[in-house]
Amino acid sequence: MRAGVILLALVVLGISVLTISSAQNTSPKGTTKEFTVIAKQWEYEPSVIEVNQGDTVIIRLKSADVSHGLFIEGYDIGTAIITKEGWPRERVIKFVADKPGVFTYRCNVTCGPYHPFMTGKLIVKPNNPERGVSLFAIILGIAVTGYYIARR
Ligand SMILES: [Cu+2]
């Protein structure tokens, strides 16, 4: 009987530990997410970029027509493609998406009448839900174990 209770407690603790470690594996310190963004009058392709908080984001900016830029508000990072002879056809920005939320990226090189409307969205999903799940597993594991030890 007592052996059964201890075994049950160990199983619950084991499940808790597995839940914690698997939650950490899905978002260790973030992975690297790479995107090629094509700028053209007056939009971006893709116009939505989605990453997880902690990811390293690499954006390769190219232009399909005239000079364009890409500036991410909130992260205050950007670059531009200037379509002149001898200038690079591709520019790269790299940063760690450490702030969760929805951030607008916009063109920062005047590129025609609809330039002010040339925007896209960077979505940085928070890691907190996973941490919440593992915390819940720890508390549940301790509570169940404590309950059975107290009843012994
Ligand atoms: Cu523009």
Boltz pocket constraint, residues with backbone or C-beta under 6 A from the ligand:
constraints:
  - pocket:
      binder: B
      contacts: [[A, 67], [A, 68], [A, 69], [A, 107], [A, 108], [A, 109], [A, 110], [A, 111], [A, 112], [A, 115], [A, 116], [A, 118]]
      max_distance: 6.0
